[in-house]
Amino acid sequence: MMFDTPEATTGQPAVITVSALNQAVSRLLERSFPLTWIAGEISNFTKASSGHWYFTLKDDTAQVRAVMFRGRAQYAGFVPREGDKVEVRALVTLYGPRGDYQINVEAIRRAGVGALFEAFMRLKEKLGAAGLFDESRKRPLPLFARTIGIVTSPQAAALRDVLIALKRRAPHVNIVLYPTLVQGQMAAARIAQAIRTASSRAECDVLLVCRGGGSIEDLWSFNDEDVAYAIAECSMPVISGVGHETDFTIADFAADLRAATPTAAAELAATPRGDWLASLRADATDLRRAMRRTLDDAAQTLDHNSRRLLSPTARIRQQRLELLALSTAMMHANRAPLNLARHTLERLAGRIAAQRPDTRPARAHLAALQHRCAVNIGSRVRREREALGALAAQLEMLNPQRTLERGYAIVTDAKGAILRSPAQLKPRSTLTVRLADGSANVEVAGVQPTLD
């Protein structure tokens, strides 16, 4: 590797500083080794007050120093411990101040679970987008579970824990076991089949799907899409109790309720028998007290009504007296307004009579005016009628019909125009002659002008 220095141009050996050397080596390592996944065991783990992680990653024959800065460490999801098998995604570099070869860790995961965790997250995202985990489709647990179904392996320790918890809390509850594999290659299909069998039989009030703790590989059968759909489509509420409190599976998200452990699932499914008996005893005590209060109130009401109760004869006599008193009061109540109205009317009539003027002179004057008006109107009508008769006679004298009755005629052409001169006539033209009693159409044979 060549460095551009003044000495190099003069043919003398190049001399560089330690800092330049470490920087050159660091750049060389970073270019030669891009981000790479590296597997190893955690050793000498230290979490600094700044939040950075310092540890050694080693295997059986070698080791390398590692650092994970706070900005990356806060997204790790767990804090590694001494001896943990992990896989880190790191950049190979050199710490210049000390010249130590190390790796800068960008991401960390538990060894062997990286691919499974990625598959888990992809399936969770897919089923979540399909609405399988929506809270709206979660069903409430039954208040009184008489029969509880369990989907697990008959040999599983989880079954023993569930049975012990149910026997302690609710020995009266019936239990139906739907046996299945909970680990292995065929386990997921068997678990889904057992859940669907319980759903089709519909003989349980609630169904427990449970398994004890283990690694992510041991619990992987419960991270199956078919199992998730079987739980979501189950005809009864489902409680998932798979693994320990820190373990999460797809079945937990698809179930109506997640329990931290199989024992917790049993406790959620059945209320303790002692609690129910205590509640029943309390309800019985409240019922007896309420009944006693009701009976006491009824007895007191009965005594009160018995003291108020009268014989029918006395009751009729009392009501007759009340009716008579009401009749008298109503009579006085009706008469008083009438008397008052009568006195008021008489007083008003007197006031009206005192204020009314004498109209007799005005009436005599009005009669005289009416007579004069009638005489004048009669004279005016006679005069108008005589004038009308004279005008009618004049109009009758001017009536064309009377002229026609004396032998005259009115001649019109085809257009209805009245003809007054022979010059308006043309031979062979058709004329209309109107007479007193009708009209006639005539044809002009010839026209003779008037001779002087």
C-alpha positions as CSV (number, residue, x, y, z in Angstrom):
1,M,0.0,0.0,0.0
2,M,1.5,3.4,-1.0
3,F,1.1,6.7,0.8
4,D,1.7,10.0,-0.9
5,T,4.3,11.7,1.3
6,P,7.2,14.1,0.4
7,E,9.7,11.4,1.3
8,A,8.1,9.0,-1.2
9,T,8.8,11.4,-4.1
10,T,12.5,11.7,-3.2
11,G,13.1,8.0,-3.3
12,Q,13.5,7.8,0.5
13,P,11.5,5.2,2.6
14,A,8.0,6.6,3.5
15,V,7.5,7.4,7.2
16,I,3.9,7.6,8.5
17,T,2.5,8.2,12.0
18,V,0.7,5.5,14.0
19,S,-2.5,7.4,13.7
20,A,-2.3,7.4,9.9
21,L,-1.5,3.7,10.0
22,N,-4.5,2.8,12.1
23,Q,-6.7,5.0,10.0
24,A,-5.5,3.3,6.8
25,V,-6.0,-0.1,8.3
26,S,-9.5,0.8,9.5
27,R,-10.5,2.0,6.1
28,L,-9.0,-1.1,4.5
29,L,-11.0,-3.4,6.9
30,E,-14.3,-1.5,6.4
31,R,-13.9,-1.7,2.6
32,S,-13.0,-5.4,2.7
33,F,-15.6,-6.6,5.2
34,P,-19.1,-5.1,4.7
35,L,-21.9,-5.7,7.2
36,T,-21.8,-9.4,8.1
37,W,-23.7,-11.7,10.4
38,I,-21.3,-13.3,12.9
39,A,-22.2,-16.1,15.4
40,G,-20.6,-16.5,18.8
41,E,-20.9,-16.6,22.6
42,I,-21.1,-13.5,24.8
43,S,-18.2,-12.9,27.2
44,N,-17.1,-10.0,29.4
45,F,-20.4,-8.1,28.8
46,T,-20.4,-4.6,30.1
47,K,-23.2,-1.9,29.9
48,A,-21.6,1.5,30.2
49,S,-23.4,4.4,31.9
50,S,-23.5,6.0,28.4
51,G,-25.7,3.2,27.3
52,H,-23.1,1.6,25.0
53,W,-22.5,-2.2,25.2
54,Y,-19.0,-3.7,25.3
55,F,-18.4,-7.4,25.1
56,T,-16.3,-10.2,23.6
57,L,-17.7,-12.5,21.0
58,K,-16.0,-15.8,21.0
59,D,-16.2,-19.5,19.9
60,D,-14.1,-22.5,20.8
61,T,-10.9,-21.3,19.2
62,A,-11.0,-17.5,18.8
63,Q,-12.5,-14.2,20.1
64,V,-13.1,-10.6,19.0
65,R,-13.9,-7.4,20.8
66,A,-17.3,-5.9,20.1
67,V,-19.1,-2.7,20.8
68,M,-22.8,-1.8,20.3
69,F,-23.5,1.9,20.7
70,R,-26.6,3.1,22.5
71,G,-28.5,4.2,19.4
72,R,-28.4,0.5,18.2
73,A,-28.6,-1.2,21.6
74,Q,-32.0,0.3,22.5
75,Y,-33.6,-1.6,19.6
76,A,-32.1,-5.0,20.5
77,G,-35.2,-6.3,22.3
78,F,-33.1,-8.0,25.0
79,V,-30.0,-7.6,27.1
80,P,-27.5,-10.4,26.5
81,R,-26.0,-12.2,29.4
82,E,-22.7,-14.0,29.9
83,G,-22.6,-17.2,27.9
84,D,-25.6,-16.3,25.6
85,K,-25.3,-17.7,22.1
86,V,-26.0,-14.8,19.7
87,E,-25.7,-13.7,16.1
88,V,-24.6,-10.1,15.4
89,R,-24.7,-8.0,12.3
90,A,-21.4,-6.1,12.5
91,L,-18.9,-4.0,10.6
92,V,-15.2,-5.0,11.0
93,T,-13.1,-2.0,12.0
94,L,-10.2,-0.8,14.1
95,Y,-10.3,1.3,17.2
96,G,-7.6,3.8,16.3
97,P,-6.5,5.1,19.8
98,R,-5.5,1.7,20.9
99,G,-5.0,-0.1,17.6
100,D,-7.5,-2.8,18.7
101,Y,-9.2,-4.8,16.0
102,Q,-13.0,-5.0,16.8
103,I,-16.4,-5.2,15.4
104,N,-19.1,-2.5,15.5
105,V,-22.5,-4.3,16.1
106,E,-25.5,-2.9,14.3
107,A,-28.0,-5.6,15.3
108,I,-28.1,-8.6,17.6
109,R,-30.4,-11.6,18.0
110,R,-30.4,-14.9,19.8
111,A,-28.5,-17.6,17.9
112,G,-30.6,-19.9,15.8
113,V,-33.8,-17.9,16.1
114,G,-33.2,-15.2,13.6
115,A,-34.9,-16.9,10.7
116,L,-37.7,-18.2,12.9
117,F,-38.3,-14.8,14.4
118,E,-38.4,-13.2,10.9
119,A,-40.9,-15.9,9.8
120,F,-42.9,-15.2,13.0
121,M,-43.1,-11.5,12.3
122,R,-44.1,-12.0,8.6
123,L,-46.9,-14.3,9.6
124,K,-48.0,-12.0,12.4
125,E,-48.1,-9.1,10.0
126,K,-50.0,-11.1,7.4
127,L,-52.7,-12.4,9.8
128,G,-53.0,-9.0,11.4
129,A,-53.7,-7.4,8.0
130,A,-56.4,-10.1,7.5
131,G,-58.1,-8.9,10.6
132,L,-57.5,-12.1,12.6
133,F,-56.2,-10.2,15.6
134,D,-58.8,-7.5,15.7
135,E,-60.2,-6.8,19.2
136,S,-63.7,-6.5,17.7
137,R,-63.8,-10.2,17.0
138,K,-62.7,-11.2,20.5
139,R,-65.4,-13.0,22.4
140,P,-66.0,-12.7,26.2
141,L,-65.5,-15.8,28.4
142,P,-68.6,-17.4,29.7
143,L,-69.5,-16.5,33.3
144,F,-70.5,-20.0,34.3
145,A,-68.3,-22.6,32.5
146,R,-69.7,-26.1,33.1
147,T,-67.5,-27.9,30.6
148,I,-63.9,-26.9,29.7
149,G,-62.0,-28.4,26.8
150,I,-58.3,-28.8,26.7
151,V,-56.1,-29.1,23.6
152,T,-52.7,-30.5,24.5
153,S,-50.6,-33.6,24.8
154,P,-51.7,-36.2,27.3
155,Q,-48.1,-36.6,28.4
156,A,-47.5,-32.8,28.7
157,A,-46.7,-31.4,32.1
158,A,-49.0,-28.5,31.2
159,L,-52.0,-30.9,31.3
160,R,-51.1,-31.9,34.8
161,D,-50.8,-28.3,35.9
162,V,-54.1,-27.4,34.3
163,L,-55.9,-30.4,35.9
164,I,-54.5,-29.6,39.3
165,A,-55.6,-26.0,39.0
166,L,-59.1,-26.9,37.9
167,K,-59.5,-29.5,40.6
168,R,-58.5,-27.0,43.2
169,R,-60.6,-24.1,41.9
170,A,-63.6,-25.7,40.3
171,P,-64.0,-29.5,41.0
172,H,-67.6,-29.4,39.7
173,V,-66.5,-28.5,36.1
174,N,-66.4,-31.2,33.5
175,I,-63.2,-31.6,31.5
176,V,-62.9,-32.9,27.9
177,L,-59.4,-33.6,26.6
178,Y,-58.6,-33.3,22.9
179,P,-55.2,-35.0,22.7
180,T,-52.7,-33.9,20.2
181,L,-49.0,-33.5,19.5
182,V,-47.6,-30.2,20.7
183,Q,-44.1,-30.5,19.3
184,G,-42.6,-32.0,16.1
185,Q,-43.1,-31.9,12.4
186,M,-46.8,-32.9,12.4
187,A,-47.7,-31.1,15.6
188,A,-49.2,-28.0,13.9
189,A,-51.6,-30.0,11.7
190,R,-52.7,-32.1,14.7
191,I,-53.3,-29.1,16.9
192,A,-55.5,-27.4,14.2
193,Q,-57.4,-30.7,13.8
194,A,-58.0,-31.0,17.5
195,I,-59.3,-27.5,17.7
196,R,-61.7,-28.0,14.8
197,T,-62.9,-31.3,16.4
198,A,-63.7,-29.4,19.6
199,S,-65.4,-26.7,17.6
200,S,-67.6,-29.2,15.6
201,R,-68.6,-31.1,18.7
202,A,-69.5,-27.9,20.6
203,E,-69.6,-29.8,23.9
204,C,-67.5,-27.2,25.8
205,D,-68.2,-23.7,27.0
206,V,-64.5,-22.6,26.7
207,L,-61.4,-24.2,25.1
208,L,-57.9,-24.1,26.5
209,V,-55.0,-24.5,24.0
210,C,-51.9,-25.0,26.2
211,R,-48.3,-26.2,26.3
212,G,-45.5,-25.8,28.8
213,G,-42.5,-23.6,28.2
214,G,-39.6,-24.2,25.9
215,S,-37.4,-22.7,23.2
216,I,-38.8,-21.0,20.2
217,E,-38.3,-24.1,18.2
218,D,-40.2,-26.1,20.8
219,L,-43.2,-23.7,20.6
220,W,-43.1,-23.3,16.8
221,S,-46.1,-25.5,16.2
222,F,-48.2,-22.7,17.7
223,N,-46.9,-20.2,15.2
224,D,-48.7,-21.9,12.3
225,E,-51.3,-20.1,10.1
226,D,-53.7,-23.1,10.1
227,V,-53.6,-23.2,13.9
228,A,-54.4,-19.5,14.0
229,Y,-57.4,-19.8,11.6
230,A,-58.7,-22.9,13.6
231,I,-58.6,-20.8,16.8
232,A,-60.3,-17.8,15.1
233,E,-63.0,-19.9,13.6
234,C,-63.7,-22.0,16.7
235,S,-67.4,-22.0,17.8
236,M,-66.4,-21.3,21.5
237,P,-64.1,-18.8,23.2
238,V,-60.4,-19.9,23.2
239,I,-57.8,-19.2,25.8
240,S,-54.2,-19.6,24.8
241,G,-51.7,-20.7,27.5
242,V,-48.5,-21.5,25.6
243,G,-45.1,-21.4,27.2
244,H,-44.1,-19.0,30.0
245,E,-45.0,-15.4,30.6
246,T,-42.3,-14.0,28.2
247,D,-43.2,-16.4,25.4
248,F,-45.5,-15.1,22.7
249,T,-46.9,-17.2,19.8
250,I,-49.3,-16.5,16.9
251,A,-51.9,-18.6,18.8
252,D,-51.8,-16.0,21.6
253,F,-52.8,-13.2,19.2
254,A,-55.5,-15.3,17.5
255,A,-57.1,-16.5,20.8
256,D,-59.9,-14.6,22.5
257,L,-57.7,-14.3,25.6
258,R,-54.0,-15.0,26.3
259,A,-52.8,-16.5,29.5
260,A,-49.2,-16.2,30.7
261,T,-49.0,-19.9,31.5
262,P,-51.2,-23.1,31.3
263,T,-52.0,-22.7,35.0
264,A,-53.1,-19.1,34.4
265,A,-55.3,-20.3,31.5
266,A,-57.1,-22.7,33.9
267,E,-57.5,-19.9,36.4
268,L,-59.0,-17.6,33.8
269,A,-61.4,-20.3,32.5
270,A,-63.0,-21.2,35.8
271,T,-63.9,-19.1,38.8
272,P,-63.0,-20.8,42.1
273,R,-65.9,-22.9,43.5
274,G,-65.5,-21.3,46.9
275,D,-66.0,-17.8,45.3
276,W,-69.2,-19.0,43.7
277,L,-70.5,-20.6,46.9
278,A,-69.6,-17.4,48.8
279,S,-71.4,-15.3,46.2
280,L,-74.4,-17.6,46.4
281,R,-74.5,-17.4,50.2
282,A,-74.3,-13.6,50.0
283,D,-77.1,-13.5,47.4
284,A,-79.2,-15.8,49.5
285,T,-78.7,-13.6,52.5
286,D,-79.6,-10.5,50.5
287,L,-82.7,-12.3,49.2
288,R,-83.9,-13.3,52.6
289,R,-83.4,-9.7,53.9
290,A,-85.2,-8.3,50.9
291,M,-88.1,-10.8,51.3
292,R,-88.3,-10.0,55.0
293,R,-88.4,-6.2,54.3
294,T,-91.1,-6.8,51.7
295,L,-93.2,-8.9,54.0
296,D,-92.8,-6.4,56.9
297,D,-93.9,-3.5,54.6
298,A,-96.9,-5.5,53.4
299,A,-98.0,-6.3,57.0
300,Q,-97.7,-2.7,58.0
301,T,-99.7,-1.6,54.9
302,L,-102.3,-4.2,55.7
303,D,-102.7,-2.9,59.3
304,H,-103.0,0.7,58.1
305,N,-105.6,-0.3,55.6
306,S,-107.6,-2.4,58.1
307,R,-107.8,0.6,60.4
308,R,-109.2,2.7,57.6
309,L,-111.7,0.1,56.5
310,L,-115.4,0.9,57.3
311,S,-118.6,-1.1,57.1
312,P,-120.5,-0.7,53.8
313,T,-123.5,0.9,55.7
314,A,-121.3,3.5,57.4
315,R,-119.4,4.1,54.2
316,I,-122.7,4.7,52.3
317,R,-124.0,7.0,55.0
318,Q,-120.7,9.0,55.0
319,Q,-120.8,9.3,51.2
320,R,-124.5,10.4,51.3
321,L,-123.6,13.2,53.7
322,E,-120.7,14.2,51.5
323,L,-122.9,14.2,48.4
324,L,-125.5,16.3,50.1
325,A,-122.8,18.8,51.2
326,L,-121.4,18.9,47.7
327,S,-124.9,19.4,46.2
328,T,-125.6,22.3,48.5
329,A,-122.3,23.9,47.8
330,M,-122.8,23.5,44.1
331,M,-126.3,25.1,44.3
332,H,-124.9,28.1,46.2
333,A,-122.0,28.3,43.8
334,N,-124.4,28.4,40.8
335,R,-126.8,30.9,42.3
336,A,-124.3,33.4,43.4
337,P,-122.8,34.1,39.9
338,L,-126.4,34.3,38.4
339,N,-127.5,36.8,41.0
340,L,-124.4,38.9,40.5
341,A,-124.8,38.8,36.7
342,R,-128.5,39.8,37.0
343,H,-127.7,42.8,39.2
344,T,-124.9,43.8,36.9
345,L,-127.2,43.6,33.8
346,E,-129.9,45.7,35.5
347,R,-127.3,48.4,36.4
348,L,-125.9,48.5,32.9
349,A,-129.5,48.6,31.4
350,G,-130.2,51.7,33.6
351,R,-127.0,53.3,32.5
352,I,-127.8,52.7,28.8
353,A,-131.3,54.1,29.2
354,A,-129.9,57.2,30.8
355,Q,-127.4,57.7,28.0
356,R,-129.7,56.9,25.1
357,P,-130.7,60.0,23.0
358,D,-134.3,60.9,21.7
359,T,-134.4,59.9,18.1
360,R,-138.0,60.8,17.3
361,P,-137.4,64.2,15.6
362,A,-134.6,62.7,13.6
363,R,-136.9,59.8,12.5
364,A,-139.6,62.3,11.4
365,H,-137.1,64.3,9.4
366,L,-135.7,61.1,7.8
367,A,-139.3,60.1,6.8
368,A,-139.9,63.4,5.1
369,L,-136.6,63.1,3.3
370,Q,-137.5,59.6,2.2
371,H,-140.9,60.9,0.8
372,R,-139.3,63.8,-1.1
373,C,-136.6,61.4,-2.5
374,A,-139.3,59.0,-3.7
375,V,-141.3,61.8,-5.4
376,N,-138.2,63.2,-7.1
377,I,-137.1,59.8,-8.2
378,G,-140.5,59.0,-9.7
379,S,-140.6,62.2,-11.7
380,R,-137.1,61.7,-12.9
381,V,-137.9,58.1,-14.0
382,R,-141.0,59.3,-16.0
383,R,-139.0,62.0,-17.8
384,E,-136.2,59.6,-18.7
385,R,-138.7,57.0,-19.9
386,E,-140.5,59.5,-22.2
387,A,-137.1,60.6,-23.6
388,L,-136.2,57.0,-24.2
389,G,-139.5,56.4,-26.0
390,A,-138.8,59.3,-28.3
391,L,-135.4,58.1,-29.1
392,A,-136.7,54.6,-29.7
393,A,-139.2,56.0,-32.3
394,Q,-136.5,57.9,-34.1
395,L,-134.3,54.8,-34.1
396,E,-137.1,52.7,-35.5
397,M,-137.6,55.2,-38.3
398,L,-133.9,54.8,-39.2
399,N,-134.0,50.9,-39.1
400,P,-132.9,49.5,-42.5
401,Q,-135.3,46.6,-42.0
402,R,-138.2,49.0,-42.3
403,T,-136.8,50.3,-45.5
404,L,-136.6,46.8,-46.9
405,E,-140.2,46.2,-45.8
406,R,-141.2,49.0,-48.1
407,G,-139.8,47.1,-51.1
408,Y,-136.2,48.2,-51.2
409,A,-133.2,45.8,-51.3
410,I,-129.5,45.8,-50.4
411,V,-127.1,44.5,-53.1
412,T,-123.6,43.1,-52.1
413,D,-120.9,41.5,-54.2
414,A,-119.2,38.2,-53.4
415,K,-117.0,39.9,-50.8
416,G,-120.0,41.4,-48.9
417,A,-119.3,45.0,-50.1
418,I,-122.5,47.0,-50.6
419,L,-123.0,48.1,-54.3
420,R,-124.3,51.6,-54.9
421,S,-123.4,52.3,-58.6
422,P,-123.9,50.3,-61.8
423,A,-120.2,51.0,-62.5
424,Q,-119.4,48.5,-59.7
425,L,-121.3,45.7,-61.5
426,K,-119.8,43.3,-64.1
427,P,-121.6,41.0,-66.4
428,R,-121.9,37.4,-65.2
429,S,-120.9,38.3,-61.7
430,T,-122.8,36.8,-58.8
431,L,-124.5,39.2,-56.4
432,T,-126.4,38.8,-53.1
433,V,-129.7,40.6,-52.8
434,R,-131.0,41.1,-49.2
435,L,-134.8,41.6,-49.0
436,A,-137.0,42.1,-45.9
437,D,-137.7,38.4,-45.4
438,G,-134.4,36.9,-46.6
439,S,-131.7,37.1,-49.3
440,A,-131.1,35.7,-52.8
441,N,-128.1,35.1,-55.0
442,V,-128.5,36.5,-58.6
443,E,-126.2,36.6,-61.7
444,V,-125.8,39.8,-63.7
445,A,-126.8,39.3,-67.3
446,G,-125.9,42.9,-68.4
447,V,-125.4,46.4,-67.0
448,Q,-127.3,49.4,-68.3
449,P,-125.9,52.8,-67.3
450,T,-128.4,55.5,-66.2
451,L,-129.5,57.7,-69.1
452,D,-129.8,61.4,-68.4
